């Protein structure tokens, strides 16, 4: 496991203290969870941005409409 040193300002220190007291987890675990949560948030934001770009692309919208029409024509019921 990698060990790192983190310097916290007063606001971050108060938040960390509050989090560890409220949840009972230690500072290392709180830091690990925060890093993982931040990365998940970043990935989800990128996915949303990518989806918005695709949704705004007229070529992609036309292709999707074509595929839907083809699927509807082949529907068994």
N, C-alpha and C positions, 0 to 999 in steps of 0.2 A: 504494500500500500504506500502511495506517495504521501509525503508529509510536506505541508506548505505553511508559510507564515502569512497571516492576513492582518493588515492594519485597518482598524475600524475608526471612523469618526464617532462623535458622541451619539448621533442619531442612530447609526447602525449598531452601536454597542447597546443602547437602550432597547432597541428592537430585539437584538439577540438575547439580552437578559430576560426581556418579557416573554419571548418565545420559549426559552428553556424553562423558565419558571412555570409557565402555563401548561406546557406539555410534558415536562419531566424528562425530556431528552437532553443529552449533553450538547455542548457547543460544537463538537466535531460532527455529530449526527445532524444537528440543525444546519450546519454549513453544507454538508453533503446534500441534504434534501433541498436546500435553496439553490445549489448549483444545478441539480437535476431538474428542478422546477423551472429555472430560468432557461435551460436548454430546451425543455419541452415547449415552453412558451415561444421561444424563438423559432423552433421548427413549425409549430402550428401557425404562427404569423406568416411564415414563408409559404406554407401550403395555402393559406387564405389568399395571399397576394398572387400566387400562381393561378389559383382558381379564378380569381377576379380577372386576371389578364386573359385567360382562356375564354371566360364568359364574354369579355368585351371584344373578342376577335371575330369579326364578321365571317371570315372563311370557316372558322371552327363551328360557328353557329349554323352555317349553311350545310356543312358536312353532317353535323348532328341531325339536322332536320331530314336530310336525305336518308340517313341510316334509320331513323324512326319510321319514315314512310316505307322503306324496304321491309322492315320488321313487321309493320302493320299488314302489309300485303301478304306476308307469309304466315300470319297468325292462323292457328288451327281452329279457333272459335270466334 
